[in-house]
Amino acid sequence: MRIALVHDYLVQYGGAERVLECFCEVFPDAPIYTIAYDKNLMHGHFEKKDIRTSFLQKIPFARSRHRMFPSLMPIAIEQFDFSEYDLVLSDSSSFAKGIITGPETLHICYMHTPMRFAWDDCQKYTKDFYFPRFVKKLVPFFMNYIRIWDRVSAERPDEIIANSKFISRRIKKYYKRDSIVINPPVDVNNFYVSKEKGDYFLLIGRLMVYKRFDIVIEAFKRMGLKLKIIGRGPDMERLKKISGGSKNIEFMGRL
């Protein structure tokens, strides 16, 4: 059976990319199709894989500022040809589900979320990602187009798998489609409840605006309890300013 994997973009290493790594373990010979790939930002992950990128790979800033090109993403993902494959497994939180496959190719989409910035977070999209002023003025004009494309493209997968019951409900709300739930793979043997209690709280994740680390930081500033934050991301400097140099809040970086 000829199999291909599809991922939105390989320009950061987070939960979705860990799921993709598991797909690669199951299908080690399958090539990965993605809109853009930045080897330096992936820290060695997928380095030995057959990665096939779109035309956006050659456009300046498309890898480092991929969120500035949402109007080009549908064109980029639709350009891939999957006619030689029997099965395509897309791993999507935005555009990967929108690939076009022929009637003989089975397309299964593992969905992490419906496109956030098109639906529930659309009013915050330009503010959260610090776009240049001229881009902010253009965003409202193409967001309706993005929503229409997103709704139509959600019909393309033959089957949709949701990563949680919560996401399954959102898929039903925005796409009017049923999905089965398969939770992301986690090696539970790596985690356990320690018998010894520490004197701090721990917060782990990529420092992205929509993950709302700022709420936790504000709470710990008021309570004065110790908080250690593991992770990095584009929102780090803003979060450090919010913490105001509080001695009880420590940014650990990537561990």
Buried (B, 14 or more C-beta within 10 A) or exposed (E): EEBBBBBBBBBBBBBBBEBBBBBBEEBEEBBBBBBBBBBEEBEEBBEEBEBBBBEBBEBEEBBEBBBBBBBBBBBBBBBBEBEEBEBBBBBBBBBBBBBBBEEEBBBBBBBBBBBBBBBBEBEEBBEBBEBEEEBBEEBEEEBEEBBEBBBEBBEBBEEBBBBBEEBBEBBBEBBEBEBEEEEEEEEEEEEEEEEEEEEEBEBEBBBBBBBEBBEBBEEBBEEEEBBBBBBBBBBBEBBBEBBEEBEBBEBEEEE
